[in-house]
Amino acid sequence: MLSVFFVALLSLSITLIYCTNKHQRLLKRPLPNNARSAGYILLAITFIFAIQIFAGAAVLFSWLIGVMVLTALIPFTILILFRKSQ
């Protein structure tokens, strides 16, 4: 159950950071830079949360793999879902 919360919190933080970019396609206008700061704060909180869940090197490994996968997966998924038919 805690790992599901870890993934959800990590997804939320990466989505907040993505939505502040001017090239994002999810919203009509990008979110203000305060949302980017909130996303980075949530990333730090998820790292602290990962320390509570995992042990040893699994903390850094799981957090980095989660950040890398979600940083690539969220924009690609939005591109596929909101693609305009040609």
C-alpha positions in Angstrom: 0.0 0.0 0.0 2.8 2.4 0.8 4.5 1.7 -2.6 1.2 2.7 -4.4 1.2 6.0 -2.4 4.9 6.5 -3.3 4.2 6.0 -7.1 1.1 8.3 -6.9 3.0 11.1 -5.1 5.9 10.7 -7.6 3.5 10.9 -10.5 1.8 14.0 -9.1 5.2 15.8 -8.6 6.4 15.0 -12.2 3.0 16.1 -13.6 3.2 19.4 -11.8 6.7 20.0 -13.1 5.5 19.0 -16.6 2.5 21.3 -16.5 4.7 24.3 -15.8 6.6 23.9 -19.1 5.5 26.1 -22.0 5.5 23.2 -24.4 3.1 21.0 -22.5 -0.1 19.8 -24.1 -2.2 18.9 -21.1 -3.5 22.4 -20.2 -4.4 25.4 -22.4 -1.8 27.6 -20.5 1.1 26.4 -18.4 0.9 26.6 -14.7 2.8 29.3 -12.8 6.3 28.8 -11.5 4.9 28.3 -8.0 3.6 24.9 -9.2 7.1 24.0 -10.4 8.4 24.8 -6.9 5.7 22.6 -5.4 6.6 19.8 -7.7 10.2 19.9 -6.6 9.2 20.0 -3.0 7.0 16.9 -3.6 10.0 15.2 -5.2 12.0 15.8 -2.1 9.1 14.5 0.0 8.9 11.4 -2.1 12.6 10.8 -1.6 12.2 11.1 2.2 9.2 8.8 1.9 11.3 6.3 -0.1 13.8 6.3 2.7 11.0 5.2 5.0 9.8 2.4 2.7 13.0 0.9 1.2 16.4 0.0 2.6 19.9 0.8 1.5 20.6 1.4 -2.2 17.0 0.5 -3.1 16.0 4.0 -1.9 18.1 5.9 -4.5 17.5 3.3 -7.2 13.7 3.2 -6.9 13.4 7.0 -6.7 15.7 7.6 -9.7 14.1 5.0 -11.8 10.7 6.4 -10.9 11.7 9.9 -11.8 13.3 8.8 -15.1 10.4 6.6 -16.2 7.7 9.1 -15.3 9.6 12.0 -16.9 9.5 10.1 -20.2 6.2 8.4 -19.8 3.9 11.3 -18.9 4.6 13.6 -21.9 4.6 10.6 -24.3 1.2 9.4 -22.9 -0.3 12.9 -23.2 1.0 13.1 -26.8 -0.7 9.8 -27.7 -4.0 10.5 -25.9 -4.4 14.1 -27.2 -3.2 13.5 -30.7 -5.2 15.3 -33.3 -6.5 13.1 -36.1 -5.0 14.0 -39.5 
